Amino acid sequence: MASTYDIGDVTHIFATFTTTVDVDPGTVALVLELPDRTVTTYTYAGGTVTKDSVGHYSKDVALTVAGTHQYRWTSTGTGAGSAEGWFQVRPRKVA
């Protein structure tokens, strides 16, 4: 089941890349699609994704739009792979 957040929250989206142990891939990217279909790509090389430790990467995202948010992590080289997920942001009930 996906997580549910409120507008104004900050969510921590993370990924772990492994072979038989945690590894740092050649590239790491996170694609985030907002409910209005706006797509933003964040990369480790571009400084918009954080390396927390070997093989562990994350991005903090401030939530400003209600609806279903979808994301996809991708990597190349050693530890190449991809994973997708989604979460909900509730509309505000109080202005």
N, C-alpha and C positions, 0 to 999 in steps of 0.2 A: 504494500500500500504506500502511496506517495505521501510526503509530508505536506502539511498545510500551514501557511504563514499569513501574516497580515501586512498590508501596505505599511511601509516604514521599517519593517524588519530587515535584517541583513542575514542572508543565508550563506553557509560555508559549503561550497561544492568541492568534493575531493575525489581523487583517483589514486589507485595504487597499481604500479606496473611491476610485473614479476616474470621470471622464467621459473627456476626452482627456488630462487631467492629474489628479493626486491632489487630492481635494476633501474638505472637512469636510461631512458630511451634516447635515440638520436634527436627527436623532436617531440614536443608535447603541445597539444592545442585543445582548447575548449571552445565549442560553438554553442552559444546560447540563443534560443529562439523565444521571443516574447509572444504573448497572446495576439498581438497585432501583426505578427509575422516578421517583425524587425529581427534581424539576425546580426549578432556581434561575435567575432572570433577573437579569442584571447590566446596568447602564446607565452611559453616560458622564455623563448628567445627575445620576445618583444617586451619582456618585463611586466606583463600583466597577469601572469600565472606565477604563484609562489611555489618554490621547492621547499617542502617542510623537512624532508630527510631523503635518503636514497630511495628512489622509486615512489615517493609520496609527494603529490602535487595538489594544490588547492587554489581556489578563487573565492573571495568574499564578494557577494553581489547584493547591493542595496535594492530592495524590492519597491517599485513605484507604480506598477501596473497590476490590476486584478486579472485573474484568469490562469490558464494552464501555461506553465513555462516548461520548455523542453531543452535538454542539453545533450551534448555528445562529446566525450573525450576521445582523442585519437593520438596515436604515437607511432613513430617509425624507428627502424633500426632494432637493436636489441630490446626486447620487451615490447615489440610492435603489437598494437591491438587497438580495440575501440570498445566503448561502452556507452549506453544511452540511459537517460533517466528523465524524470519529470517531477514537478511539484505544483501545488496550487497556491495561489495568493487570493485571499478573500477580499471582496470589495469592502470599502469603509461603510459602516452603518451610522457613524457620527462624523459630521463634517469637521 
